[in-house]
Amino acid sequence: MRFPILPYLYQPVFCRTYKTVYNPWRFWFLHQVRYLERCWLREYRPDEQHHSY
């Protein structure tokens, strides 16, 4: 994975609803976390079998 330079540069700076991350290392870490969460949500499928008790 490479550093996401465009998302880093295009962050909304003066927006009240978005917390701008100025530290590139912190941005990189948060970007990786969000990426892994999206992958996990995309691949996770709960068991579709319904158990009757």
N, C-alpha and C positions, 0 to 999 in steps of 0.2 A: 504494500500500500504506500502510495506517495502522499506527500503533504498536500492537502486541498487548498491550493493557493487562491483560487478564484472565490470560493466561499468565504475564505478568511478576509480577502480584500473587500468583498461586497457586503460585509456585515452592516446592518443599519446602526449608525453611530449615535444618533440623537433620538432614538426611538424609546419611548417609555415602556413598551411591552416586551422589548428584546434586550437581554443583558449582553452587551458587547464584551467580547473577550479579547483583550489587547495582547496578552501573553501568547506567543505562537505555540509554546509547548503545552500550555493549558488548552488552547483551542484544538490542538492535535489530539490530546487525550479525550476531550469531550466528543470530538468527531468520531473517534474510534468506538467509544461507548455507544453513541447513537447508531452507528453502523451495525454493531453487533446486536443491539436491541432490535433493529429492523429485520436483520437476518433471522434472528430467533423467532420473532413474531410471524414471519413469512413461512418458516419451515415447521413451526409448532402446530400440530393438529391434535386436538383432544380426542380421546377415545369416543368414537361415535356409537358404540354399542350401549344400549340402555339396559341396565340391570334391574330386574324386578325382584323385590324382596318380599 
